[in-house]
Amino acid sequence: MDEEVFNMTLRKFLKNVGITSQREIEGAVRAAIESGKLSGEESIEAKVTLSIESLGLSTDVNGKIDLK
C-alpha cells in the first residue's frame, strides 16, 4: 500500500463527505423551518452511518446540531 496515495484519496473522500453532508443538512433544516416543522430555536440529533461493505465496516457517528 502506498501511504501517500491512501492518505490523499482518503482525505478527498472525507472532504467530499463533509461538504455534501453540510449542504444536505443546511437544505433540510431550512426547509423544515420554512414548513414550520422546526422553529429554528432547537437542537437536532444527527447520526451518520459509515460503511465499507468490502471491509465489513459499519460504524455510527452521533451528534447534536444546535440551531441557536
PDB file of N, H, CA, C and O in Angstrom:
ATOM      1  N   MET A   1       0.844  -1.172   0.000  1.00  0.00           N
ATOM      2  CA  MET A   1       0.000   0.000   0.000  1.00  0.00           C
ATOM      3  C   MET A   1       0.895   1.242   0.000  1.00  0.00           C
ATOM      4  O   MET A   1       1.900   1.309   0.707  1.00  0.00           O
ATOM      5  N   ASP A   2       0.505   2.202  -0.799  1.00  0.00           N
ATOM      6  H   ASP A   2      -0.312   2.148  -1.373  1.00  0.00           H
ATOM      7  CA  ASP A   2       1.213   3.479  -0.851  1.00  0.00           C
ATOM      8  C   ASP A   2       0.512   4.426   0.120  1.00  0.00           C
ATOM      9  O   ASP A   2      -0.586   4.909  -0.160  1.00  0.00           O
ATOM     10  N   GLU A   3       1.144   4.689   1.253  1.00  0.00           N
ATOM     11  H   GLU A   3       2.035   4.297   1.480  1.00  0.00           H
ATOM     12  CA  GLU A   3       0.552   5.502   2.313  1.00  0.00           C
ATOM     13  C   GLU A   3       0.172   6.901   1.820  1.00  0.00           C
ATOM     14  O   GLU A   3      -0.870   7.437   2.197  1.00  0.00           O
ATOM     15  N   GLU A   4       1.010   7.473   0.990  1.00  0.00           N
ATOM     16  H   GLU A   4       1.856   7.037   0.683  1.00  0.00           H
ATOM     17  CA  GLU A   4       0.739   8.820   0.497  1.00  0.00           C
ATOM     18  C   GLU A   4      -0.526   8.852  -0.358  1.00  0.00           C
ATOM     19  O   GLU A   4      -1.371   9.732  -0.189  1.00  0.00           O
ATOM     20  N   VAL A   5      -0.657   7.893  -1.275  1.00  0.00           N
ATOM     21  H   VAL A   5       0.028   7.179  -1.413  1.00  0.00           H
ATOM     22  CA  VAL A   5      -1.844   7.805  -2.120  1.00  0.00           C
ATOM     23  C   VAL A   5      -3.076   7.528  -1.263  1.00  0.00           C
ATOM     24  O   VAL A   5      -4.121   8.152  -1.447  1.00  0.00           O
ATOM     25  N   PHE A   6      -2.947   6.593  -0.328  1.00  0.00           N
ATOM     26  H   PHE A   6      -2.098   6.086  -0.179  1.00  0.00           H
ATOM     27  CA  PHE A   6      -4.055   6.251   0.564  1.00  0.00           C
ATOM     28  C   PHE A   6      -4.529   7.477   1.345  1.00  0.00           C
ATOM     29  O   PHE A   6      -5.724   7.772   1.373  1.00  0.00           O
ATOM     30  N   ASN A   7      -3.598   8.189   1.978  1.00  0.00           N
ATOM     31  H   ASN A   7      -2.627   7.950   1.956  1.00  0.00           H
ATOM     32  CA  ASN A   7      -3.958   9.366   2.757  1.00  0.00           C
ATOM     33  C   ASN A   7      -4.588  10.449   1.894  1.00  0.00           C
ATOM     34  O   ASN A   7      -5.557  11.082   2.313  1.00  0.00           O
ATOM     35  N   MET A   8      -4.063  10.670   0.716  1.00  0.00           N
ATOM     36  H   MET A   8      -3.276  10.155   0.376  1.00  0.00           H
ATOM     37  CA  MET A   8      -4.582  11.706  -0.168  1.00  0.00           C
ATOM     38  C   MET A   8      -6.013  11.375  -0.605  1.00  0.00           C
ATOM     39  O   MET A   8      -6.891  12.236  -0.550  1.00  0.00           O
ATOM     40  N   THR A   9      -6.248  10.136  -1.038  1.00  0.00           N
ATOM     41  H   THR A   9      -5.535   9.437  -1.083  1.00  0.00           H
ATOM     42  CA  THR A   9      -7.583   9.777  -1.508  1.00  0.00           C
ATOM     43  C   THR A   9      -8.572   9.694  -0.342  1.00  0.00           C
ATOM     44  O   THR A   9      -9.748  10.014  -0.512  1.00  0.00           O
ATOM     45  N   LEU A  10      -8.120   9.275   0.817  1.00  0.00           N
ATOM     46  H   LEU A  10      -7.165   9.015   0.955  1.00  0.00           H
ATOM     47  CA  LEU A  10      -8.978   9.245   1.999  1.00  0.00           C
ATOM     48  C   LEU A  10      -9.402  10.660   2.377  1.00  0.00           C
ATOM     49  O   LEU A  10     -10.572  10.896   2.678  1.00  0.00           O
ATOM     50  N   ARG A  11      -8.471  11.595   2.364  1.00  0.00           N
ATOM     51  H   ARG A  11      -7.521  11.403   2.120  1.00  0.00           H
ATOM     52  CA  ARG A  11      -8.793  12.994   2.679  1.00  0.00           C
ATOM     53  C   ARG A  11      -9.761  13.589   1.666  1.00  0.00           C
ATOM     54  O   ARG A  11     -10.664  14.337   2.039  1.00  0.00           O
ATOM     55  N   LYS A  12      -9.583  13.266   0.389  1.00  0.00           N
ATOM     56  H   LYS A  12      -8.850  12.659   0.085  1.00  0.00           H
ATOM     57  CA  LYS A  12     -10.507  13.741  -0.643  1.00  0.00           C
ATOM     58  C   LYS A  12     -11.909  13.191  -0.395  1.00  0.00           C
ATOM     59  O   LYS A  12     -12.899  13.915  -0.505  1.00  0.00           O
ATOM     60  N   PHE A  13     -11.981  11.913  -0.062  1.00  0.00           N
ATOM     61  H   PHE A  13     -11.177  11.325   0.027  1.00  0.00           H
ATOM     62  CA  PHE A  13     -13.277  11.289   0.232  1.00  0.00           C
ATOM     63  C   PHE A  13     -13.932  11.966   1.430  1.00  0.00           C
ATOM     64  O   PHE A  13     -15.112  12.310   1.373  1.00  0.00           O
ATOM     65  N   LEU A  14     -13.187  12.160   2.508  1.00  0.00           N
ATOM     66  H   LEU A  14     -12.228  11.880   2.554  1.00  0.00           H
ATOM     67  CA  LEU A  14     -13.738  12.770   3.715  1.00  0.00           C
ATOM     68  C   LEU A  14     -14.143  14.232   3.475  1.00  0.00           C
ATOM     69  O   LEU A  14     -15.133  14.695   4.042  1.00  0.00           O
ATOM     70  N   LYS A  15     -13.404  14.945   2.660  1.00  0.00           N
ATOM     71  H   LYS A  15     -12.600  14.569   2.200  1.00  0.00           H
ATOM     72  CA  LYS A  15     -13.768  16.319   2.315  1.00  0.00           C
ATOM     73  C   LYS A  15     -15.093  16.322   1.566  1.00  0.00           C
ATOM     74  O   LYS A  15     -15.966  17.143   1.850  1.00  0.00           O
ATOM     75  N   ASN A  16     -15.247  15.421   0.622  1.00  0.00           N
ATOM     76  H   ASN A  16     -14.539  14.754   0.392  1.00  0.00           H
ATOM     77  CA  ASN A  16     -16.490  15.297  -0.131  1.00  0.00           C
ATOM     78  C   ASN A  16     -17.651  14.946   0.801  1.00  0.00           C
ATOM     79  O   ASN A  16     -18.741  15.504   0.672  1.00  0.00           O
ATOM     80  N   VAL A  17     -17.422  14.029   1.730  1.00  0.00           N
ATOM     81  H   VAL A  17     -16.536  13.576   1.835  1.00  0.00           H
ATOM     82  CA  VAL A  17     -18.454  13.669   2.707  1.00  0.00           C
ATOM     83  C   VAL A  17     -18.857  14.899   3.515  1.00  0.00           C
ATOM     84  O   VAL A  17     -20.046  15.161   3.703  1.00  0.00           O
ATOM     85  N   GLY A  18     -17.884  15.641   3.985  1.00  0.00           N
ATOM     86  H   GLY A  18     -16.919  15.428   3.833  1.00  0.00           H
ATOM     87  CA  GLY A  18     -18.161  16.818   4.802  1.00  0.00           C
ATOM     88  C   GLY A  18     -18.933  17.883   4.059  1.00  0.00           C
ATOM     89  O   GLY A  18     -19.912  18.419   4.579  1.00  0.00           O
ATOM     90  N   ILE A  19     -18.502  18.199   2.843  1.00  0.00           N
ATOM     91  H   ILE A  19     -17.707  17.763   2.421  1.00  0.00           H
ATOM     92  CA  ILE A  19     -19.165  19.233   2.039  1.00  0.00           C
ATOM     93  C   ILE A  19     -20.584  18.806   1.679  1.00  0.00           C
ATOM     94  O   ILE A  19     -21.526  19.588   1.806  1.00  0.00           O
ATOM     95  N   THR A  20     -20.727  17.575   1.234  1.00  0.00           N
ATOM     96  H   THR A  20     -19.962  16.940   1.130  1.00  0.00           H
ATOM     97  CA  THR A  20     -22.053  17.070   0.856  1.00  0.00           C
ATOM     98  C   THR A  20     -22.979  17.019   2.061  1.00  0.00           C
ATOM     99  O   THR A  20     -24.141  17.414   1.969  1.00  0.00           O
ATOM    100  N   SER A  21     -22.475  16.537   3.186  1.00  0.00           N
ATOM    101  H   SER A  21     -21.531  16.216   3.261  1.00  0.00           H
ATOM    102  CA  SER A  21     -23.288  16.446   4.397  1.00  0.00           C
ATOM    103  C   SER A  21     -23.758  17.822   4.843  1.00  0.00           C
ATOM    104  O   SER A  21     -24.933  18.000   5.164  1.00  0.00           O
ATOM    105  N   GLN A  22     -22.862  18.788   4.866  1.00  0.00           N
ATOM    106  H   GLN A  22     -21.908  18.643   4.605  1.00  0.00           H
ATOM    107  CA  GLN A  22     -23.228  20.138   5.289  1.00  0.00           C
ATOM    108  C   GLN A  22     -24.306  20.716   4.380  1.00  0.00           C
ATOM    109  O   GLN A  22     -25.279  21.297   4.860  1.00  0.00           O
ATOM    110  N   ARG A  23     -24.140  20.562   3.092  1.00  0.00           N
ATOM    111  H   ARG A  23     -23.349  20.090   2.702  1.00  0.00           H
ATOM    112  CA  ARG A  23     -25.112  21.084   2.126  1.00  0.00           C
ATOM    113  C   ARG A  23     -26.491  20.449   2.336  1.00  0.00           C
ATOM    114  O   ARG A  23     -27.506  21.145   2.336  1.00  0.00           O
ATOM    115  N   GLU A  24     -26.520  19.139   2.513  1.00  0.00           N
ATOM    116  H   GLU A  24     -25.695  18.574   2.513  1.00  0.00           H
ATOM    117  CA  GLU A  24     -27.787  18.431   2.698  1.00  0.00           C
ATOM    118  C   GLU A  24     -28.464  18.816   4.010  1.00  0.00           C
ATOM    119  O   GLU A  24     -29.678  19.017   4.048  1.00  0.00           O
ATOM    120  N   ILE A  25     -27.686  18.920   5.079  1.00  0.00           N
ATOM    121  H   ILE A  25     -26.700  18.757   5.048  1.00  0.00           H
ATOM    122  CA  ILE A  25     -28.251  19.289   6.385  1.00  0.00           C
ATOM    123  C   ILE A  25     -28.789  20.710   6.339  1.00  0.00           C
ATOM    124  O   ILE A  25     -29.897  20.969   6.808  1.00  0.00           O
ATOM    125  N   GLU A  26     -28.018  21.631   5.781  1.00  0.00           N
ATOM    126  H   GLU A  26     -27.117  21.422   5.400  1.00  0.00           H
ATOM    127  CA  GLU A  26     -28.476  23.028   5.688  1.00  0.00           C
ATOM    128  C   GLU A  26     -29.786  23.119   4.912  1.00  0.00           C
ATOM    129  O   GLU A  26     -30.704  23.825   5.329  1.00  0.00           O
ATOM    130  N   GLY A  27     -29.879  22.423   3.801  1.00  0.00           N
ATOM    131  H   GLY A  27     -29.133  21.850   3.462  1.00  0.00           H
ATOM    132  CA  GLY A  27     -31.101  22.443   2.999  1.00  0.00           C
ATOM    133  C   GLY A  27     -32.291  21.862   3.744  1.00  0.00           C
ATOM    134  O   GLY A  27     -33.390  22.415   3.697  1.00  0.00           O
ATOM    135  N   ALA A  28     -32.073  20.745   4.433  1.00  0.00           N
ATOM    136  H   ALA A  28     -31.181  20.296   4.471  1.00  0.00           H
ATOM    137  CA  ALA A  28     -33.157  20.102   5.170  1.00  0.00           C
ATOM    138  C   ALA A  28     -33.619  20.963   6.344  1.00  0.00           C
ATOM    139  O   ALA A  28     -34.816  21.053   6.617  1.00  0.00           O
ATOM    140  N   VAL A  29     -32.678  21.593   7.035  1.00  0.00           N
ATOM    141  H   VAL A  29     -31.706  21.520   6.814  1.00  0.00           H
ATOM    142  CA  VAL A  29     -33.041  22.458   8.165  1.00  0.00           C
ATOM    143  C   VAL A  29     -33.812  23.678   7.663  1.00  0.00           C
ATOM    144  O   VAL A  29     -34.839  24.038   8.239  1.00  0.00           O
ATOM    145  N   ARG A  30     -33.338  24.305   6.617  1.00  0.00           N
ATOM    146  H   ARG A  30     -32.504  24.013   6.150  1.00  0.00           H
ATOM    147  CA  ARG A  30     -34.048  25.478   6.072  1.00  0.00           C
ATOM    148  C   ARG A  30     -35.467  25.102   5.640  1.00  0.00           C
ATOM    149  O   ARG A  30     -36.417  25.835   5.914  1.00  0.00           O
ATOM    150  N   ALA A  31     -35.605  23.963   4.970  1.00  0.00           N
ATOM    151  H   ALA A  31     -34.833  23.368   4.748  1.00  0.00           H
ATOM    152  CA  ALA A  31     -36.935  23.521   4.533  1.00  0.00           C
ATOM    153  C   ALA A  31     -37.837  23.227   5.728  1.00  0.00           C
ATOM    154  O   ALA A  31     -39.026  23.547   5.704  1.00  0.00           O
ATOM    155  N   ALA A  32     -37.274  22.617   6.778  1.00  0.00           N
ATOM    156  H   ALA A  32     -36.309  22.357   6.798  1.00  0.00           H
ATOM    157  CA  ALA A  32     -38.070  22.304   7.966  1.00  0.00           C
ATOM    158  C   ALA A  32     -38.507  23.578   8.685  1.00  0.00           C
ATOM    159  O   ALA A  32     -39.616  23.638   9.217  1.00  0.00           O
ATOM    160  N   ILE A  33     -37.659  24.583   8.706  1.00  0.00           N
ATOM    161  H   ILE A  33     -36.758  24.535   8.273  1.00  0.00           H
ATOM    162  CA  ILE A  33     -38.040  25.865   9.325  1.00  0.00           C
ATOM    163  C   ILE A  33     -39.124  26.543   8.497  1.00  0.00           C
ATOM    164  O   ILE A  33     -40.103  27.051   9.045  1.00  0.00           O
ATOM    165  N   GLU A  34     -38.952  26.551   7.181  1.00  0.00           N
ATOM    166  H   GLU A  34     -38.157  26.138   6.736  1.00  0.00           H
ATOM    167  CA  GLU A  34     -39.954  27.172   6.306  1.00  0.00           C
ATOM    168  C   GLU A  34     -41.315  26.495   6.402  1.00  0.00           C
ATOM    169  O   GLU A  34     -42.349  27.159   6.326  1.00  0.00           O
ATOM    170  N   SER A  35     -41.316  25.176   6.570  1.00  0.00           N
ATOM    171  H   SER A  35     -40.477  24.637   6.632  1.00  0.00           H
ATOM    172  CA  SER A  35     -42.584  24.444   6.647  1.00  0.00           C
ATOM    173  C   SER A  35     -43.194  24.468   8.048  1.00  0.00           C
ATOM    174  O   SER A  35     -44.332  24.040   8.242  1.00  0.00           O
ATOM    175  N   GLY A  36     -42.439  24.966   9.015  1.00  0.00           N
ATOM    176  H   GLY A  36     -41.514  25.313   8.857  1.00  0.00           H
ATOM    177  CA  GLY A  36     -42.939  25.009  10.387  1.00  0.00           C
ATOM    178  C   GLY A  36     -42.626  23.783  11.213  1.00  0.00           C
ATOM    179  O   GLY A  36     -42.996  23.710  12.384  1.00  0.00           O
ATOM    180  N   LYS A  37     -41.952  22.823  10.618  1.00  0.00           N
ATOM    181  H   LYS A  37     -41.651  22.882   9.666  1.00  0.00           H
ATOM    182  CA  LYS A  37     -41.595  21.607  11.355  1.00  0.00           C
ATOM    183  C   LYS A  37     -40.582  21.916  12.453  1.00  0.00           C
ATOM    184  O   LYS A  37     -40.605  21.294  13.515  1.00  0.00           O
ATOM    185  N   LEU A  38     -39.706  22.863  12.201  1.00  0.00           N
ATOM    186  H   LEU A  38     -39.687  23.368  11.338  1.00  0.00           H
ATOM    187  CA  LEU A  38     -38.750  23.345  13.199  1.00  0.00           C
ATOM    188  C   LEU A  38     -38.976  24.834  13.410  1.00  0.00           C
ATOM    189  O   LEU A  38     -39.402  25.549  12.503  1.00  0.00           O
ATOM    190  N   SER A  39     -38.682  25.289  14.628  1.00  0.00           N
ATOM    191  H   SER A  39     -38.336  24.709  15.365  1.00  0.00           H
ATOM    192  CA  SER A  39     -38.813  26.721  14.912  1.00  0.00           C
ATOM    193  C   SER A  39     -37.516  27.474  14.635  1.00  0.00           C
ATOM    194  O   SER A  39     -37.527  28.689  14.434  1.00  0.00           O
ATOM    195  N   GLY A  40     -36.397  26.748  14.626  1.00  0.00           N
ATOM    196  H   GLY A  40     -36.388  25.762  14.789  1.00  0.00           H
ATOM    197  CA  GLY A  40     -35.099  27.384  14.464  1.00  0.00           C
ATOM    198  C   GLY A  40     -34.442  27.711  15.788  1.00  0.00           C
ATOM    199  O   GLY A  40     -33.373  28.320  15.829  1.00  0.00           O
ATOM    200  N   GLU A  41     -35.087  27.304  16.872  1.00  0.00           N
ATOM    201  H   GLU A  41     -35.955  26.810  16.839  1.00  0.00           H
ATOM    202  CA  GLU A  41     -34.578  27.572  18.219  1.00  0.00           C
ATOM    203  C   GLU A  41     -34.037  26.315  18.890  1.00  0.00           C
ATOM    204  O   GLU A  41     -33.389  26.410  19.932  1.00  0.00           O
ATOM    205  N   GLU A  42     -34.286  25.159  18.328  1.00  0.00           N
ATOM    206  H   GLU A  42     -34.813  25.082  17.482  1.00  0.00           H
ATOM    207  CA  GLU A  42     -33.979  23.898  18.993  1.00  0.00           C
ATOM    208  C   GLU A  42     -32.623  23.324  18.592  1.00  0.00           C
ATOM    209  O   GLU A  42     -31.885  23.899  17.793  1.00  0.00           O
ATOM    210  N   SER A  43     -32.332  22.182  19.174  1.00  0.00           N
ATOM    211  H   SER A  43     -32.932  21.715  19.823  1.00  0.00           H
ATOM    212  CA  SER A  43     -31.181  21.368  18.786  1.00  0.00           C
ATOM    213  C   SER A  43     -31.732  20.122  18.115  1.00  0.00           C
ATOM    214  O   SER A  43     -32.799  19.629  18.483  1.00  0.00           O
ATOM    215  N   ILE A  44     -31.014  19.620  17.143  1.00  0.00           N
ATOM    216  H   ILE A  44     -30.148  20.020  16.844  1.00  0.00           H
ATOM    217  CA  ILE A  44     -31.450  18.395  16.472  1.00  0.00           C
ATOM    218  C   ILE A  44     -30.369  17.332  16.622  1.00  0.00           C
ATOM    219  O   ILE A  44     -29.173  17.616  16.548  1.00  0.00           O
ATOM    220  N   GLU A  45     -30.817  16.117  16.830  1.00  0.00           N
ATOM    221  H   GLU A  45     -31.788  15.886  16.889  1.00  0.00           H
ATOM    222  CA  GLU A  45     -29.910  14.972  16.933  1.00  0.00           C
ATOM    223  C   GLU A  45     -29.598  14.475  15.528  1.00  0.00           C
ATOM    224  O   GLU A  45     -30.481  14.406  14.673  1.00  0.00           O
ATOM    225  N   ALA A  46     -28.353  14.136  15.300  1.00  0.00           N
ATOM    226  H   ALA A  46     -27.635  14.192  15.994  1.00  0.00           H
ATOM    227  CA  ALA A  46     -27.937  13.649  13.985  1.00  0.00           C
ATOM    228  C   ALA A  46     -27.140  12.356  14.134  1.00  0.00           C
ATOM    229  O   ALA A  46     -26.468  12.129  15.141  1.00  0.00           O
ATOM    230  N   LYS A  47     -27.232  11.529  13.122  1.00  0.00           N
ATOM    231  H   LYS A  47     -27.777  11.712  12.304  1.00  0.00           H
ATOM    232  CA  LYS A  47     -26.449  10.292  13.093  1.00  0.00           C
ATOM    233  C   LYS A  47     -25.983  10.054  11.666  1.00  0.00           C
ATOM    234  O   LYS A  47     -26.760  10.166  10.718  1.00  0.00           O
ATOM    235  N   VAL A  48     -24.707   9.724  11.526  1.00  0.00           N
ATOM    236  H   VAL A  48     -24.076   9.633  12.296  1.00  0.00           H
ATOM    237  CA  VAL A  48     -24.142   9.354  10.239  1.00  0.00           C
ATOM    238  C   VAL A  48     -23.650   7.918  10.365  1.00  0.00           C
ATOM    239  O   VAL A  48     -22.982   7.563  11.336  1.00  0.00           O
ATOM    240  N   THR A  49     -23.982   7.109   9.390  1.00  0.00           N
ATOM    241  H   THR A  49     -24.525   7.398   8.601  1.00  0.00           H
ATOM    242  CA  THR A  49     -23.500   5.733   9.361  1.00  0.00           C
ATOM    243  C   THR A  49     -22.464   5.610   8.257  1.00  0.00           C
ATOM    244  O   THR A  49     -22.749   5.859   7.085  1.00  0.00           O
ATOM    245  N   LEU A  50     -21.270   5.225   8.644  1.00  0.00           N
ATOM    246  H   LEU A  50     -21.038   5.023   9.596  1.00  0.00           H
ATOM    247  CA  LEU A  50     -20.182   4.992   7.700  1.00  0.00           C
ATOM    248  C   LEU A  50     -20.094   3.490   7.464  1.00  0.00           C
ATOM    249  O   LEU A  50     -19.985   2.707   8.408  1.00  0.00           O
ATOM    250  N   SER A  51     -20.141   3.102   6.209  1.00  0.00           N
ATOM    251  H   SER A  51     -20.230   3.738   5.442  1.00  0.00           H
ATOM    252  CA  SER A  51     -19.999   1.671   5.924  1.00  0.00           C
ATOM    253  C   SER A  51     -19.104   1.471   4.704  1.00  0.00           C
ATOM    254  O   SER A  51     -19.152   2.220   3.728  1.00  0.00           O
ATOM    255  N   ILE A  52     -18.302   0.443   4.807  1.00  0.00           N
ATOM    256  H   ILE A  52     -18.264  -0.165   5.600  1.00  0.00           H
ATOM    257  CA  ILE A  52     -17.483  -0.021   3.683  1.00  0.00           C
ATOM    258  C   ILE A  52     -17.714  -1.528   3.622  1.00  0.00           C
ATOM    259  O   ILE A  52     -17.106  -2.304   4.359  1.00  0.00           O
ATOM    260  N   GLU A  53     -18.606  -1.911   2.726  1.00  0.00           N
ATOM    261  H   GLU A  53     -19.100  -1.280   2.127  1.00  0.00           H
ATOM    262  CA  GLU A  53     -19.026  -3.305   2.656  1.00  0.00           C
ATOM    263  C   GLU A  53     -17.863  -4.268   2.466  1.00  0.00           C
ATOM    264  O   GLU A  53     -17.818  -5.327   3.092  1.00  0.00           O
ATOM    265  N   SER A  54     -16.928  -3.902   1.609  1.00  0.00           N
ATOM    266  H   SER A  54     -16.964  -3.042   1.101  1.00  0.00           H
ATOM    267  CA  SER A  54     -15.828  -4.828   1.297  1.00  0.00           C
ATOM    268  C   SER A  54     -14.922  -5.082   2.496  1.00  0.00           C
ATOM    269  O   SER A  54     -14.191  -6.072   2.525  1.00  0.00           O
ATOM    270  N   LEU A  55     -14.969  -4.183   3.496  1.00  0.00           N
ATOM    271  H   LEU A  55     -15.563  -3.379   3.473  1.00  0.00           H
ATOM    272  CA  LEU A  55     -14.153  -4.360   4.707  1.00  0.00           C
ATOM    273  C   LEU A  55     -14.976  -4.839   5.894  1.00  0.00           C
ATOM    274  O   LEU A  55     -14.431  -5.085   6.970  1.00  0.00           O
ATOM    275  N   GLY A  56     -16.278  -4.972   5.706  1.00  0.00           N
ATOM    276  H   GLY A  56     -16.721  -4.772   4.832  1.00  0.00           H
ATOM    277  CA  GLY A  56     -17.141  -5.363   6.814  1.00  0.00           C
ATOM    278  C   GLY A  56     -17.231  -4.267   7.872  1.00  0.00           C
ATOM    279  O   GLY A  56     -17.452  -4.550   9.049  1.00  0.00           O
ATOM    280  N   LEU A  57     -17.058  -3.020   7.450  1.00  0.00           N
ATOM    281  H   LEU A  57     -16.878  -2.790   6.493  1.00  0.00           H
ATOM    282  CA  LEU A  57     -17.064  -1.889   8.379  1.00  0.00           C
ATOM    283  C   LEU A  57     -18.420  -1.209   8.373  1.00  0.00           C
ATOM    284  O   LEU A  57     -18.965  -0.890   7.317  1.00  0.00           O
ATOM    285  N   SER A  58     -18.955  -0.994   9.557  1.00  0.00           N
ATOM    286  H   SER A  58     -18.512  -1.253  10.415  1.00  0.00           H
ATOM    287  CA  SER A  58     -20.157  -0.191   9.734  1.00  0.00           C
ATOM    288  C   SER A  58     -20.065   0.444  11.106  1.00  0.00           C
ATOM    289  O   SER A  58     -19.989  -0.249  12.121  1.00  0.00           O
ATOM    290  N   THR A  59     -20.071   1.764  11.132  1.00  0.00           N
ATOM    291  H   THR A  59     -20.133   2.328  10.308  1.00  0.00           H
ATOM    292  CA  THR A  59     -19.977   2.476  12.402  1.00  0.00           C
ATOM    293  C   THR A  59     -20.846   3.724  12.347  1.00  0.00           C
ATOM    294  O   THR A  59     -20.971   4.361  11.301  1.00  0.00           O
ATOM    295  N   ASP A  60     -21.443   4.065  13.480  1.00  0.00           N
ATOM    296  H   ASP A  60     -21.342   3.548  14.330  1.00  0.00           H
ATOM    297  CA  ASP A  60     -22.289   5.241  13.572  1.00  0.00           C
ATOM    298  C   ASP A  60     -21.545   6.363  14.293  1.00  0.00           C
ATOM    299  O   ASP A  60     -20.784   6.132  15.232  1.00  0.00           O
ATOM    300  N   VAL A  61     -21.789   7.571  13.827  1.00  0.00           N
ATOM    301  H   VAL A  61     -22.408   7.759  13.064  1.00  0.00           H
ATOM    302  CA  VAL A  61     -21.275   8.769  14.476  1.00  0.00           C
ATOM    303  C   VAL A  61     -22.504   9.593  14.864  1.00  0.00           C
ATOM    304  O   VAL A  61     -23.287   9.986  13.999  1.00  0.00           O
ATOM    305  N   ASN A  62     -22.673   9.855  16.158  1.00  0.00           N
ATOM    306  H   ASN A  62     -22.037   9.536  16.861  1.00  0.00           H
ATOM    307  CA  ASN A  62     -23.828  10.584  16.656  1.00  0.00           C
ATOM    308  C   ASN A  62     -23.419  11.959  17.129  1.00  0.00           C
ATOM    309  O   ASN A  62     -22.295  12.160  17.589  1.00  0.00           O
ATOM    310  N   GLY A  63     -24.339  12.910  17.014  1.00  0.00           N
ATOM    311  H   GLY A  63     -25.252  12.747  16.641  1.00  0.00           H
ATOM    312  CA  GLY A  63     -24.048  14.244  17.490  1.00  0.00           C
ATOM    313  C   GLY A  63     -25.277  15.101  17.587  1.00  0.00           C
ATOM    314  O   GLY A  63     -26.378  14.668  17.246  1.00  0.00           O
ATOM    315  N   LYS A  64     -25.097  16.310  18.048  1.00  0.00           N
ATOM    316  H   LYS A  64     -24.203  16.662  18.325  1.00  0.00           H
ATOM    317  CA  LYS A  64     -26.184  17.260  18.208  1.00  0.00           C
ATOM    318  C   LYS A  64     -25.821  18.525  17.447  1.00  0.00           C
ATOM    319  O   LYS A  64     -24.682  18.990  17.500  1.00  0.00           O
ATOM    320  N   ILE A  65     -26.798  19.076  16.741  1.00  0.00           N
ATOM    321  H   ILE A  65     -27.723  18.699  16.699  1.00  0.00           H
ATOM    322  CA  ILE A  65     -26.600  20.308  15.993  1.00  0.00           C
ATOM    323  C   ILE A  65     -27.526  21.358  16.613  1.00  0.00           C
ATOM    324  O   ILE A  65     -28.747  21.205  16.605  1.00  0.00           O
ATOM    325  N   ASP A  66     -26.935  22.411  17.142  1.00  0.00           N
ATOM    326  H   ASP A  66     -25.942  22.535  17.148  1.00  0.00           H
ATOM    327  CA  ASP A  66     -27.706  23.493  17.752  1.00  0.00           C
ATOM    328  C   ASP A  66     -28.065  24.509  16.678  1.00  0.00           C
ATOM    329  O   ASP A  66     -27.218  24.922  15.886  1.00  0.00           O
ATOM    330  N   LEU A  67     -29.336  24.905  16.664  1.00  0.00           N
ATOM    331  H   LEU A  67     -30.024  24.569  17.308  1.00  0.00           H
ATOM    332  CA  LEU A  67     -29.794  25.890  15.697  1.00  0.00           C
ATOM    333  C   LEU A  67     -29.723  27.306  16.261  1.00  0.00           C
ATOM    334  O   LEU A  67     -29.733  28.284  15.513  1.00  0.00           O
ATOM    335  N   LYS A  68     -29.653  27.404  17.566  1.00  0.00           N
ATOM    336  H   LYS A  68     -29.645  26.609  18.173  1.00  0.00           H
ATOM    337  CA  LYS A  68     -29.496  28.721  18.187  1.00  0.00           C
ATOM    338  C   LYS A  68     -28.649  28.599  19.426  1.00  0.00           C
ATOM    339  O   LYS A  68     -28.395  29.597  20.101  1.00  0.00           O
TER     340      LYS A  68
END
